[in-house]
Amino acid sequence: MSQPPRNRPPRKPHRDDPRPASDAPRRPARAGWEPLADWYDGWMGGKDGSKHHVRLAMPHAASLLELQAGEHLIDIGCGQGVFAPTALAAEARYTGVDISPSLLELARQRHPKPALFLHGDACRLEFTDGLKPHSYDAALFLLSIQDIDPLDSAVRGASWALKKGGRVVFVMTHPAFRIPRQSGWGRDEGRKLTYRRIDRYLTPLSIPMKPYPGQSGVSISFHRPISAYVNTLGEYGLLIEAMREITSFKADDPEHDNPAEKDIPLFLALRARKV
Ligand SMILES: C[S@@+](CC[C@H](N)C(=O)[O-])C[C@H]1O[C@@H](n2cnc3c(N)ncnc32)[C@H](O)[C@@H]1O
């Protein structure tokens, strides 16, 4: 009789496997942005969202999602629900999921029914009360994927939630050019130009963010190279069909006077479809 192989590698779940990813059972409960909830709400300017949301992130998310009336969106890492009005205006159904109870509380106060907000971990989406597999037309990670770790479990959860043919949209800080603490602007006086310095790129990093004035806690940003996103999406049957590299609105503001802002993007947005 053959013996089972020793040192078998941990099970890699199939993309439609309803069981959690191998790290899920021992995953500690994480607070997400719970300690930062009050500060984040203030930075967002309350209900409507920050300038970055209003001018860049949300319009690009909406145009990539192309929500149709009657479709159902799951917004993963929804925070205080800033995208809910955009989804409801398209006559879509909206379910937001976040791990921070305080941000969810704000979301529920600001965006009452029919918007629905659920407490859950993006990396263990299968265990969130109120979610069903293969039942969403679209999924969104709006400036949240770089706050969520591991990437593999988060992408797997999105694939689990989506119907076949459904799409997932990510809007994130550009992983090639805007790596926290590992990139920045520099000035080359000889060539009279402003350049972007990149110190690290290929190595995945967990980066404690510099706190803003008045911030009550520290958030961690998870840096991964673009290949990590492309390959993880592919592993879970999510094929990329659109990619946008979005410059800052500072590019059009003469006060900032940095021509490189026009050519070096701030955000990366991706749309992938479940095949
Ligand atoms: C930068 S905020 C973005 C929130 C919202 N999408 C927006 O654009 O305002 C990142 C969000 O991800 C949430 N988050 C972090 N880790 C999470 C996890 N494992 N599961 C669910 N949400 C998580 C945080 O609580 C926080 O609300």
The ligand as an SDF file (V2000), in Angstrom:
LIG
                    3D

 27 29  0  0  0  0  0  0  0  0999 V2000
   -7.8730   53.2140    3.0570 C   0  0  0  0  0  0  0  0  0  0  0  0
   -9.3090   52.5310    3.7540 S   0  0  0  0  0  0  0  0  0  0  0  0
  -10.3730   52.5850    2.3050 C   0  0  0  0  0  0  0  0  0  0  0  0
  -11.8220   52.5250    2.6750 C   0  0  0  0  0  0  0  0  0  0  0  0
  -12.7920   52.8070    1.5160 C   0  0  0  0  0  0  0  0  0  0  0  0
  -12.7230   51.8180    0.4710 N   0  0  0  0  0  0  0  0  0  0  0  0
  -12.5480   54.1730    0.9690 C   0  0  0  0  0  0  0  0  0  0  0  0
  -12.1100   54.2990   -0.1820 O   0  0  0  0  0  0  0  0  0  0  0  0
  -12.7740   55.1340    1.7270 O   0  0  0  0  0  0  0  0  0  0  0  0
   -8.9310   50.7930    3.8540 C   0  0  0  0  0  0  0  0  0  0  0  0
  -10.0570   49.9640    4.4410 C   0  0  0  0  0  0  0  0  0  0  0  0
   -9.7190   48.5810    4.3910 O   0  0  0  0  0  0  0  0  0  0  0  0
  -10.2580   47.9720    5.5680 C   0  0  0  0  0  0  0  0  0  0  0  0
   -9.5770   46.6910    5.8080 N   0  0  0  0  0  0  0  0  0  0  0  0
   -8.2830   46.4680    6.1060 C   0  0  0  0  0  0  0  0  0  0  0  0
   -8.0630   45.1500    6.2560 N   0  0  0  0  0  0  0  0  0  0  0  0
   -9.2710   44.5330    6.0600 C   0  0  0  0  0  0  0  0  0  0  0  0
   -9.6930   43.1820    6.0630 C   0  0  0  0  0  0  0  0  0  0  0  0
   -8.8380   42.1840    6.2970 N   0  0  0  0  0  0  0  0  0  0  0  0
  -10.9790   42.9100    5.8020 N   0  0  0  0  0  0  0  0  0  0  0  0
  -11.8760   43.9150    5.5490 C   0  0  0  0  0  0  0  0  0  0  0  0
  -11.5310   45.2100    5.5250 N   0  0  0  0  0  0  0  0  0  0  0  0
  -10.2400   45.5090    5.7710 C   0  0  0  0  0  0  0  0  0  0  0  0
   -9.9840   49.0070    6.6460 C   0  0  0  0  0  0  0  0  0  0  0  0
  -10.7240   48.7810    7.8370 O   0  0  0  0  0  0  0  0  0  0  0  0
  -10.3540   50.2900    5.9070 C   0  0  0  0  0  0  0  0  0  0  0  0
  -11.7110   50.5940    6.0500 O   0  0  0  0  0  0  0  0  0  0  0  0
  1  2  1  0
  2  3  1  0
  2 10  1  0
  3  4  1  0
  4  5  1  0
  5  6  1  0
  5  7  1  0
  7  8  2  0
  7  9  1  0
 10 11  1  0
 11 12  1  0
 11 26  1  0
 12 13  1  0
 13 14  1  0
 13 24  1  0
 14 15  1  0
 14 23  1  0
 15 16  2  0
 16 17  1  0
 17 18  1  0
 17 23  2  0
 18 19  1  0
 18 20  2  0
 20 21  1  0
 21 22  2  0
 22 23  1  0
 24 25  1  0
 24 26  1  0
 26 27  1  0
M  CHG  2   2   1   9  -1
M  END
$$$$
